[in-house]
Structure formats: structure tokens, C-alpha cells
Amino acid sequence: MFATASVLSPHAGAGAYRQVGVATGVSTATPHQLVLMLYDGFDEALTQALGALRDGAVDVKCRAIGRAARIVDEGLRANLDLNGGGQLAADLRQLYAYVSLRLVRANLDNDAAAIEECRRLVRPLREAWASISPATTAAA
């Protein structure tokens, strides 16, 4: 055990701590907080992708864009209530599909402008979601 610990990077402990924090946050989060976490994770992944693109770290860029796309597809779009959400849910579904497609193209073309476009499209949704009080949505 001690031999393994000596080969870990100095940042391994911080990464493990961060993973535990995320897992704990997810297990105790409300549905409202979970959506906010998805939006924040999306933005963080795009930040990583842009940095990796700038640095020429292709593998890191691909993983970060893949993570952002999974957040959009598996987290945000897959959980829309298309029956109860009406036109808003349908519009969000189309927007998320567009963002997902743009992320694929951004990855293939190493296109920082497309990554920024995705950020500009989703960031207002994050801000609007953050401004909604869960108590208000529960009362509605």
C-alpha cells in the first residue's frame, strides 16, 4: 500500500477528494440542484476543452467535449418531460440536439468558436435555472 501511494501524483489526493465531494453532492442534492450541477459540469467541461485545444492536448480536448456532450444528451435532454413540459420542453430538446451536434463538429474541426457558441447557448439556461427558487417551483 505504501509503495502505491508513493507513485501517485501530488494531485491524486485532490482529485479523489473532489470525486468524493461530487458523489456526496449528488446523493444529497435536490432535483433542482442536480440540474444546476449538470449545467456547471457542462461549462467546466467546455472550459477544459478550450484549454486543451489551445494547448494542443487532443486527447484531453476529446474527453472534455465528450463529457459535455454526455451531459447534454444523457443528463439534460434525456430527462426532459416532453408530455408535461409542453412547447418549452420541445424547444429545449431541439436546442440540446443542436448543441450536441455542434460539439461533435467542434471536436472534429478543432473549432473553438463552436465550443464558445455552445457555451453562449446554454449559459443563459443555467442562469435562469439558478434564479428559480425550488420553493417557487414546488408551489407551482
Residue frames as qw, qx, qy, qz and C-alpha x, y, z in Angstrom:
[[0.000, 0.885, 0.466, 0.000, 0.00, 0.00, 0.00],
 [0.282, -0.817, 0.094, 0.494, 2.77, 2.44, 0.84],
 [0.426, -0.131, 0.592, 0.671, 4.58, 1.66, -2.40],
 [0.223, 0.625, 0.650, 0.370, 1.45, 2.50, -4.39],
 [0.137, -0.931, -0.272, 0.202, 0.96, 5.76, -2.53],
 [0.409, -0.592, 0.276, 0.637, 4.49, 6.85, -3.38],
 [0.330, 0.092, 0.641, 0.687, 3.84, 6.65, -7.14],
 [0.126, 0.805, 0.579, 0.001, 0.69, 8.75, -7.06],
 [0.283, 0.538, 0.088, 0.789, 0.90, 12.24, -8.42],
 [0.130, -0.096, -0.488, 0.858, 0.76, 15.04, -5.88],
 [0.404, -0.010, -0.090, -0.910, -2.67, 15.95, -7.29],
 [0.412, -0.149, -0.872, -0.219, -4.16, 12.46, -6.91],
 [0.159, -0.346, -0.742, 0.552, -5.43, 13.19, -3.42],
 [0.213, 0.315, 0.088, -0.921, -7.13, 16.36, -4.57],
 [0.425, 0.061, -0.632, -0.645, -8.78, 14.50, -7.44],
 [0.360, -0.248, -0.896, 0.077, -10.05, 11.77, -5.14],
 [0.033, -0.359, -0.532, 0.766, -11.31, 14.36, -2.67],
 [0.316, 0.228, -0.205, -0.898, -13.11, 16.19, -5.48],
 [0.427, -0.073, -0.809, -0.397, -14.71, 12.91, -6.67],
 [0.246, -0.346, -0.824, 0.376, -15.98, 12.17, -3.16],
 [0.092, 0.345, 0.250, -0.900, -17.33, 15.71, -2.93],
 [0.397, 0.111, -0.475, -0.777, -19.19, 15.33, -6.22],
 [0.415, -0.189, -0.881, -0.127, -20.60, 11.95, -5.24],
 [0.153, -0.379, -0.679, 0.610, -21.72, 13.30, -1.87],
 [0.192, 0.278, -0.006, -0.941, -23.21, 16.38, -3.51],
 [0.423, -0.014, -0.667, -0.613, -25.19, 14.25, -5.96],
 [0.372, -0.269, -0.884, 0.090, -26.52, 11.92, -3.28],
 [0.143, -0.494, -0.575, 0.636, -27.79, 14.80, -1.16],
 [0.038, 0.111, -0.241, -0.963, -28.89, 17.18, -3.93],
 [0.513, 0.489, 0.474, -0.523, -32.45, 18.10, -4.77],
 [0.635, 0.481, 0.531, 0.288, -33.62, 17.64, -8.37],
 [0.176, 0.983, 0.046, 0.018, -33.20, 21.40, -8.83],
 [0.346, -0.783, 0.475, 0.205, -29.60, 21.23, -7.59],
 [0.725, -0.007, 0.626, 0.287, -28.88, 18.23, -9.82],
 [0.537, 0.746, 0.322, 0.225, -29.85, 20.17, -12.93],
 [0.050, -0.977, 0.206, 0.016, -27.68, 23.07, -11.77],
 [0.596, -0.496, 0.583, 0.241, -24.80, 20.62, -11.29],
 [0.719, 0.360, 0.517, 0.292, -25.29, 19.38, -14.85],
 [0.316, 0.931, 0.091, 0.158, -25.12, 22.92, -16.20],
 [0.293, -0.869, 0.392, 0.075, -22.00, 23.63, -14.14],
 [0.729, -0.199, 0.602, 0.259, -20.38, 20.38, -15.26],
 [0.633, 0.645, 0.358, 0.235, -21.14, 21.27, -18.88],
 [0.115, 0.980, -0.123, 0.101, -19.49, 24.68, -18.51],
 [0.523, -0.662, 0.519, 0.134, -16.48, 23.16, -16.72],
 [0.784, 0.120, 0.545, 0.272, -16.05, 20.58, -19.50],
 [0.497, 0.815, 0.186, 0.234, -16.13, 23.33, -22.13],
 [0.178, -0.933, 0.313, 0.003, -13.52, 25.30, -20.22],
 [0.677, -0.370, 0.599, 0.215, -11.30, 22.21, -20.14],
 [0.730, 0.449, 0.453, 0.247, -11.88, 21.60, -23.85],
 [0.286, 0.948, -0.008, 0.137, -10.92, 25.15, -24.77],
 [0.362, -0.800, 0.473, 0.072, -7.77, 24.99, -22.67],
 [0.743, -0.108, 0.620, 0.225, -6.80, 21.64, -24.17],
 [0.624, 0.692, 0.307, 0.192, -7.48, 22.93, -27.67],
 [0.052, 0.975, -0.210, 0.056, -5.27, 25.94, -27.01],
 [0.448, -0.650, 0.611, 0.060, -2.52, 23.68, -25.60],
 [0.517, 0.437, -0.662, -0.321, -2.77, 21.12, -28.39],
 [0.252, -0.159, 0.907, -0.296, -3.79, 18.34, -25.98],
 [0.489, 0.008, -0.578, -0.653, -6.03, 16.44, -28.38],
 [0.430, -0.209, -0.875, 0.068, -6.87, 13.56, -26.01],
 [0.080, -0.319, -0.570, 0.753, -7.89, 15.94, -23.22],
 [0.312, 0.177, -0.167, -0.918, -9.97, 18.01, -25.65],
 [0.487, -0.074, -0.750, -0.442, -11.77, 14.91, -26.91],
 [0.338, -0.297, -0.831, 0.328, -12.56, 13.68, -23.39],
 [0.029, 0.307, 0.361, -0.880, -13.79, 17.11, -22.28],
 [0.417, 0.121, -0.332, -0.837, -16.03, 17.58, -25.31],
 [0.467, -0.136, -0.853, -0.190, -17.29, 14.01, -24.90],
 [0.190, -0.312, -0.727, 0.581, -18.14, 14.76, -21.28],
 [0.219, 0.262, 0.091, -0.936, -20.00, 17.93, -22.27],
 [0.472, 0.039, -0.602, -0.644, -21.93, 16.03, -24.94],
 [0.394, -0.227, -0.885, 0.099, -22.89, 13.28, -22.48],
 [0.011, -0.302, -0.525, 0.796, -24.13, 15.89, -20.02],
 [0.384, 0.209, -0.176, -0.882, -26.32, 17.41, -22.70],
 [0.546, 0.036, -0.697, -0.463, -27.57, 14.10, -24.12],
 [0.532, -0.192, -0.816, 0.123, -27.81, 11.85, -21.07],
 [0.218, -0.284, -0.579, 0.732, -28.40, 14.45, -18.39],
 [0.187, 0.318, 0.116, -0.922, -30.30, 17.40, -19.79],
 [0.466, 0.146, -0.485, -0.725, -32.06, 16.21, -22.93],
 [0.395, -0.087, -0.911, -0.087, -32.89, 12.68, -21.78],
 [0.165, -0.349, -0.759, 0.524, -34.66, 13.95, -18.68],
 [0.242, 0.003, -0.103, -0.965, -36.96, 16.49, -20.31],
 [0.339, 0.375, 0.794, -0.339, -40.64, 15.90, -19.61],
 [0.005, -0.023, -0.569, -0.822, -41.94, 16.20, -23.16],
 [0.207, -0.553, -0.775, -0.222, -45.53, 15.39, -22.12],
 [0.323, -0.780, -0.446, 0.296, -45.78, 17.79, -19.18],
 [0.394, -0.444, 0.086, 0.800, -43.28, 20.37, -20.38],
 [0.428, 0.812, 0.328, -0.226, -45.16, 21.41, -23.49],
 [0.570, 0.796, -0.017, 0.204, -43.54, 23.69, -26.03],
 [0.195, -0.870, 0.444, -0.090, -40.73, 24.71, -23.68],
 [0.733, -0.302, 0.605, 0.078, -39.57, 21.11, -23.29],
 [0.785, 0.492, 0.334, 0.174, -39.80, 20.58, -27.06],
 [0.289, 0.928, -0.168, 0.167, -37.76, 23.73, -27.70],
 [0.419, -0.721, 0.552, -0.033, -35.13, 22.69, -25.14],
 [0.856, 0.022, 0.503, 0.113, -34.94, 19.27, -26.76],
 [0.659, 0.704, 0.131, 0.232, -34.18, 20.88, -30.12],
 [0.004, -0.928, 0.338, -0.159, -31.64, 23.24, -28.59],
 [0.638, -0.508, 0.578, 0.013, -29.87, 20.39, -26.81],
 [0.856, 0.294, 0.385, 0.178, -29.81, 18.37, -30.03],
 [0.440, 0.866, -0.066, 0.230, -28.23, 21.34, -31.82],
 [0.280, -0.831, 0.466, -0.115, -25.66, 21.84, -29.06],
 [0.822, -0.209, 0.524, 0.074, -24.79, 18.16, -29.17],
 [0.767, 0.545, 0.239, 0.241, -24.27, 18.29, -32.92],
 [0.188, 0.933, -0.210, 0.222, -22.15, 21.44, -32.65],
 [0.550, -0.665, 0.506, -0.021, -19.98, 19.75, -30.02],
 [0.872, 0.102, 0.432, 0.206, -19.32, 16.83, -32.36],
 [0.571, 0.752, 0.089, 0.318, -18.35, 19.24, -35.16],
 [0.162, -0.925, 0.308, -0.154, -16.24, 21.32, -32.78],
 [0.747, -0.423, 0.502, 0.102, -14.38, 18.19, -31.77],
 [0.816, 0.334, 0.377, 0.286, -13.80, 17.06, -35.36],
 [0.440, 0.783, 0.105, 0.428, -12.79, 20.51, -36.60],
 [0.547, -0.229, -0.294, 0.750, -10.92, 21.76, -33.51],
 [0.018, 0.618, 0.322, 0.717, -13.30, 24.71, -33.58],
 [0.230, -0.192, -0.553, 0.778, -13.04, 26.94, -30.52],
 [0.284, -0.042, -0.093, -0.953, -15.76, 29.24, -31.89],
 [0.624, -0.234, -0.614, -0.423, -18.24, 26.34, -31.96],
 [0.504, -0.254, -0.703, 0.433, -17.38, 25.46, -28.36],
 [0.040, -0.123, -0.274, 0.953, -17.94, 29.07, -27.36],
 [0.439, -0.157, -0.393, -0.793, -21.24, 29.07, -29.27],
 [0.610, -0.309, -0.728, -0.054, -22.41, 26.07, -27.24],
 [0.341, -0.241, -0.541, 0.730, -21.44, 27.87, -24.06],
 [0.147, 0.021, -0.014, -0.989, -23.34, 31.01, -25.14],
 [0.533, -0.220, -0.562, -0.593, -26.43, 28.95, -25.89],
 [0.652, -0.341, -0.672, 0.084, -26.50, 27.02, -22.62],
 [0.304, 0.012, -0.464, 0.832, -25.21, 29.58, -20.15],
 [0.346, -0.234, 0.004, -0.909, -28.47, 31.65, -20.11],
 [0.756, -0.276, -0.506, -0.310, -30.37, 28.45, -19.31],
 [0.610, -0.114, -0.594, 0.513, -28.05, 27.84, -16.37],
 [0.055, 0.105, -0.273, 0.955, -28.53, 31.39, -15.12],
 [0.556, -0.269, -0.236, -0.750, -32.31, 31.18, -15.48],
 [0.772, -0.238, -0.589, -0.029, -32.37, 27.82, -13.70],
 [0.459, -0.031, -0.533, 0.710, -30.19, 29.16, -10.88],
 [0.141, -0.183, 0.132, -0.964, -32.55, 32.10, -10.41],
 [0.669, -0.322, -0.429, -0.514, -35.56, 29.85, -9.91],
 [0.314, -0.399, 0.674, -0.536, -36.18, 29.07, -6.29],
 [0.245, -0.062, -0.963, -0.091, -37.04, 25.41, -5.65],
 [0.122, 0.364, 0.693, -0.610, -39.74, 26.60, -3.23],
 [0.388, 0.425, -0.089, -0.813, -41.33, 28.58, -6.05],
 [0.420, 0.196, -0.761, -0.453, -41.34, 25.59, -8.41],
 [0.108, -0.159, -0.951, 0.243, -42.78, 23.32, -5.69],
 [0.256, 0.409, 0.458, -0.746, -45.64, 25.78, -5.09],
 [0.447, 0.360, -0.371, -0.730, -46.46, 25.87, -8.81]]
